[in-house]
C-alpha cells in the first residue's frame, strides 16, 4: 500500500532524516517510535508532502506521490493528522469537518456519519466552536477531519500528546476501531507501551535513522531494545 525508500530530509544544513525506508501494508497498523528529536515527525511530514525531502521515493499502490502538490497527495489517499491537532478555532466542529469535503465530493454525508459513529462526542458538539473543545475533543476532531478525505493511508503524529490518560484510552480505542475496519495507519508516538500493544509492526528511530524494526509483539517483549532506542 505505502512504500517509502531512501527518504532524506533536511532543515537548512541540518540533516534531520537519513535514508528512511518503511512500508505499510493494506489494512496494517505500523508505528514509528523514538525519543524526542529522533526524526519521527519529519518523516511523516516528508511522506505527506508538507516538508519536501531532499531525496527518496514515496509510493502509494505503486505510484509515485512524492513530487505531487499537497492537495493531489490527499486526493490520492494519504491524509496526515498533524502534531498539535491544528483545528481552526473560530469554526464549529462541523465546519472544521467540512474543510476536507472537497477531496471526496458526493460522499460528504457518508463520511460525516462515519466520523460521528466513531466519535459520538463530536456529534454532540457539532455546533460548538472548536477553540472551546477540550484537548481530547480537538484530537478527535483532527482525526475526523482527516477521515473526511476517505484516506487509504492515515498518518497520525503523536495523537496522545498532552492528553490525560483516560482520554488517551478513548483516542486509542478509536484508532484500534479504525484498524479493525481495515484502515491502513502509520502512527508516530512516544508512548511505546500502548503503541506496541495495538500495532502490527514497528520501526524504531534514533538520530534520523531507522535503527531497528520488527513485529510489535516481539519488540514489546525486548526490554533491551526499548531501553536502547526509546530513552
PyMOL commands that set and color helices and strands:
alter all, ss='L'
color gray80, all
select helices_A, chain A and resi 40-48+70-76+93-98+101-104+108-118+120-124+130-132+135-147+165-180+192-198+216-220+223-229
alter helices_A, ss='H'
color red, helices_A
select strands_A, chain A and resi 2-11+14-24+29-33+55-60+63-64+78-81+153-157+184-189+201-206+209-215
alter strands_A, ss='S'
color yellow, strands_A
deselect
rebuild
show_as cartoon
